[in-house]
Amino acid sequence: MLQQKLDLTEDQVTQMQVILIHRDVALDSLRNDPSGNRRADGRARREINQQADQKINALLTADQKPLYEQWKQDLRERRRATQTQP
């Protein structure tokens, strides 16, 4: 989906897949072996996501970055709408 929305090159798609796989593995590891401290786990989750986001931003062009930010904003809004529904 991001490939089309951001008009990614094949090289960018490959790099993005690697970044997202590493992020998912780290998040799964945290989920499967939590520290027992919810705050620390939340911070660790945010850090993992922030690192992935920084890597993604580094590989995007100047034209793609605003599209990526808009996509993230849309995703946040959809999540909020889903959480507030009964």
Buried (B, 14 or more C-beta within 10 A) or exposed (E): EBEEEBEBEEEBEEBBEEBBEBBEEBBEEBEEEEEEEEEEBEEBBEEBEEBBBEBBEEBBEEEBEEBBEEBEEEEEEEEEEEEEEE
